[in-house]
Amino acid sequence: MVVTDVSRQIFVNGRFIGRPVTGVERFATMVLKEIDARAAREPLLRWEILAPAGVARPDWLDNLSFRNVGRLSGHPWEQTELFWSSRSGTLVNLCNSGPVLCGRQLAVIHDALVYRHPENFSRSYGTIHRLLGRLLARRAHLATVSEFSRRELSGLLGVDPATIAIVPNGVDHVAAIEPDPSVLDRFNLAGRRFFLFVGSPAPNKNLARAVRSFLALDRSDVSFVIVGSAAATFARSDLGTLPATVVATGRLTDGQVLALYRSALALVFPSLYEGFGIPPLEAMSVGCPVLASDIPPVREICADAALYFDPRNEGAMADAMRRCADGAFDADALRAAGHLRTNAFSWAASADRLIEALQPLAAPGRIPVSSP
């Protein structure tokens, strides 16, 4: 276990609390839950979560301090009231943003998607977050979740990669989830074989190609299940009338998603761009084989525990699904490799890496500012 220097109060940007849970919010919550558990054993671990007015103390927080500050919300709160309230210590930002005036802070930027795929975002969101990233690169110590994202951010923001810490995601949160198999009856999946997609309809997720690849199989004995906000998008997609074998569930509870992982033939993870990729690890942790894009960040996370395909080649994607449906690959070997791979990712290790990343900020004095 890494023990932090407690010579300075650590504040945490709690703006993410209460938002819908995506990968970024999952990361922030699980790392803080681990820090919170340690605070019971280390009374000198002085962390306080600061949140906007009206945000309730989360029920998973037992030991760390929590305080509502200011009257604003969103970016105005973060850039002014959060900055003012945290000025006496070190600020930790876990979700891609932070107050640019703060001279002693760590900012976790999860990926370079806002630079590489600006079409994923509204003009205002993209403009704000690209500017925030460039300013934080000059004002803050940076961290990210993978070696791939470190290389991306280093090149795009002009920061020495050696100064960007890596704090990866974990996967052991899955063990605490109670599966809810009622979801299988709800969507008429009980006893059926199906592929599973978990994610958003964002262009980088490549969902349309995955659906077209599945439809090219022209099979009635296998379904393709889409979990997430992608459901509404596909209800009005340009793919035409989708057959009953394509099932869009909308957002589900963690327990329902876990039940689908456990019953699926495989998770299909067709992304064109990722900073990390939590769904493949979640699937592996419960023995669900993974069919995944052959792109660097996914290779970094999954290693030899996935069956890879070219995400821009619909024929290759369809062939991977066909092989899986026909049992034409060693699924047991892939499951075994997946279980071994998940051992490399724990939230305890992530908390250790976060605390290590804070060490340069622990001692009094001015922190170095990156070159423009």
N, C-alpha and C positions, 0 to 999 in steps of 0.2 A: 504493500500500500504506500502511495505517495503522501507525505505529510506536507501541507502547505505552510509557508511562512505566514504567520498571523500578525505581522507588524502593521498591517493596514487593513481596514474594513473593506470587505468585498460586497458590492451591490450587484444585483442581477436585474436586467431589463425584463420585467414581467409583462410587457405589452402583448405577448403571445397567449397569455392565459385566457381561456374562454373562447378562443377561436376554434373553428372546425379542425379536427386533427388530420393533418397531412404529414408527410415525412419530416418536415421541418419542426412542426409542433411536437411530434413524437420524440424526436431527438432531444429537444429542450426539456420536455417533461421527464423523460427517463434518466437523463444525466442529472437533473436536479433531484429526482427521487433518490438516486444513489448518494448524492452529496447530503441530502436530508437524513438518510439512514446513518451516515457517518457522523453527523453532528451529534447524535445521541451518545456516541462513544468518544467524541473529541469536543469537549465543551468550549474549547478556544477557537473552534472553527466558526469564524464570524462572517456569515453570509446573510444578507437581507435582500429579499425580493421586493422590488418597487413596482407598483402597478398603477394604472390610471384610476381615477375615482369611479366607483361603481363596479369594479372588478372584484369578485369575491375571492377570499382566500381559498385555494383549491383544496379539495378533501384529501388529496394525496400528500399534503404537506403537514408534517408532524413536529419538526424540530427547528427548522430555519425560521428566522423572522420574516414577517410579511407586512408591508405597509402600503396603503394607498396614498399617493401624493398628487397634488395639483388638481386642476379642474378641467383640463383639456383631454383630448384623446388623439389616437393616431400619430401621424408624423409630427404635428405641432407639439403634442405632449412629449414625445421622445426627444425632440430637438431643443426644447426649452425646459420644461418642468423636470423631466428625468435628469437632464444634464445638471440642473441646479441642485437637485436633491442628492446626487451622487458625487458631487465635487470633492468631498472630503476623503474619498476612498478610490478603489479600483472598480470599474464597471465591467461587467460581463454581459455581452450581447450574443445570444445563441441563435438568432433567427434572421440573419442577412442584413441587419441595419443597426444603427446606433447614432447617438448625437455627435455630429461632426466637430463640435467645439470641445468635446471632452479630450483631454490630453493624456489620460491614463485609463486605457480601456482595451479589452480584447473583443474582437468582433469575429464571429464565426460566419463565414460566407460559404454556403453549401455547394455552390457550383457557379459556372459562368454562363448559365442559360440565358440570362437577360442580355448578354452581349452576343452570344452565338446564335440565338434564336429569338430575335426581337419580335417576330411575328406571333409569338406565344402570348404577348402581353398587350394591354392597351397602351396607347401612346404616352399617356400621363404616367402610368405605372412604370413603363420601361425607362422613360426619361429620368424619373426620380431615382430609381434604383441603380441605373448606370452611373448617375452623378454621385449617389451615396457611396457606391463601391469605390469610385476613384478618390473621393475625399477621405474615406476611411482608410484606404491604402496609404495615405500620407499621414494620417493622424493616429491610427490605432495599430496595435499588434493584431495580426490576422491569424485565423485558424480556418481549416476546412476539413472535409470528411474523408478525403481519399487522396492518394498520390496523383491521380489523374487531375483532380480539381486543383491541386496545388500547382501543377504545371500550367494549367489553363489560366489560373488567376495570376500567376507570376508573369506570364507572357503578356496578358491583356492589361494588367495594372502596373507593370514595370516594377515589380517587387522581387527582391532576391528570394528564390524559393526556400532557401535555408531559414529564412525568418518567418515562414508560414508554417505553423504547427498543424499536425494532422490529428484530429479527434474523430475517429470513426463512429459509425452507428453500432449498436449492439443488436442482439436478437433474442436474448433470454427473457424478454418480457412476454414472449409467446407462452412460456411455461405456466404463467399465472392466469391465462385466459381459459375460461370454461367454454368448451365448444357448445354451440346451439344448433343441433341437427334439425330443428324444425324448419330451417331455411330450405332444406331439401324437399320437403313436402310442399312448402309454400310455392316453390317454382317448378314443381313436377319433375324434380331431378332425382328423387329416390329411385335407386336401381338403374339409373342411366349413367352412361359414360360421358364425360364432358371435359373439355379443356377450359381453363380458367384464366381470365385476364383481370388484374387488379390495378386500378389506376385512374387517371384523369383523361379527358379527351384532348389534352393539349397536343399540338402537332408533333412534338418530339416523341410522344408516346407511340406514334405509328400504328394506332389502333385500326384505322381504315384498311391498311395493307394486311394486317393480321386477319381481319374479318374476310376480306376478299380471298386470302390464302385458304382460310377454312372453307369458304363456299366452293372453292375450286375442287375440294375433295369430293363434293357431291355425294355425301353420305347421310343417311337418315339414322344411323346407329350411334352417332356421336353428336354432342351439342357443344356450343361455344358460349360460355357464360361470361358476361361483362359486369364487373362489380365496380361501383363508383359513380361519380357524377357524369360519367360518359353516357349513362343510360338516356338522359334527356337529349343529348346531342344526337345519339343514334336513332331516336324516335323521329328525328327530322333530318336524317342523313341523306346524302346523294347516292346511296347504294341501292336505292329502290326499296321495294317491299321485301323485308327480310323474312326468311322462313322461320318456322317454329323452333328450329334447332339453334337459333341465335337468341339467347336469353339475356336481357338487360335488367339487372336487379335494382339499380340505383345504389345509394349509400346503404351500407349494412353495419351492424354492430361488429365489434371485434370477435365475439363468439360465433356469429354467423359466418364471418369470413374464415375463421379457423375451421369450422365444419366443412366448408367448401374446399379448403386446402386439403383436408384429410380425405376427401372423397374424389378429388379430381384425378383424371389421367395424368395431367401435368399442368403446371403454370406456364403460360406463354408470356414471355417478357420481350416484346419486339422493339424496344426503344431505339431511336436514332441517337439520342443524347441523354446522358445521365451524369449526375455528380457522384452518386453512390448506387442506390437501388436496394431498398429494403424488402420488397415482396419476394425476390428470389431467396433471400436468407430465411424469411418467415416460412416459405414453402419447404425449403430443405429441412428446417428444424422439426417438421412433422412428417417427413418422409414423402413429400410430394415432389416428383421429378420436375426439373426445370428445363424448358426449351427457351433459349435466350439469344439475343442479338450478339453477334461477334463484333463488339466494339470495346475499346480499351478499358473503360471503367467497369464494365460488366465482367470482363476477363479478370480484372484485378480483384473483384469481390468474389466471384464464383469459382475461379481457378478451373480445376478439372471436374467440377461437380455439376456441369450443365452440358446439354446437347446444344451446340451453337449453330446459327444460321446467319446468312447475310440479310440484314434487316431491310435492304432495299430490293431484294430478290424474292418476289412472291412465290416463285416456283420452289426456291430453296426452303422457304418457311413452310409451304404446304407439304413438302417432302418430309420435313422434321415431324410435322403433326401426323402424317401418314405412317411413318415408321413407328411412332409412339402408339397410335391406335391399333396397328397390326402386331405390336409386340416384337418389332424387328430391331430392337436394341436392348441392351442389358439394363433394364430399369432398376433391378436390385443393386447392381454395381453403382449406378448413379445415385440411388438413395444412400448407400453407404458412404460414398464420397461426400454427399451433401451433409450428412450428420457430422463427419469429420471437419468439414469446412466451417460449419457454424460454431465449432469450438473456438475459433479464432476471434469471435466477435462477442464481447460481453459489455454490459453497461458499466460494470465495475472497472474494466480496463479503460473504457471511454472516460470515466470520471478521473481516473489516474492521469490520463493524457491531458485532460482539461486543466487539472491542477498543475501539472508540469508546465503547461503553456503559460500559466499565470506567474511562474516564478520570476521572470525578468521584471514584472510589474510590482513585486511584493515589497521591495526595499524602497525607502524614501528617495526622492530625487526625480529629476525630469527623465522621461523615457525618450529614446531616440525616435525621430520622425523620419519616415521613409522619404527618399528623394522623389520629386515629381516624375 
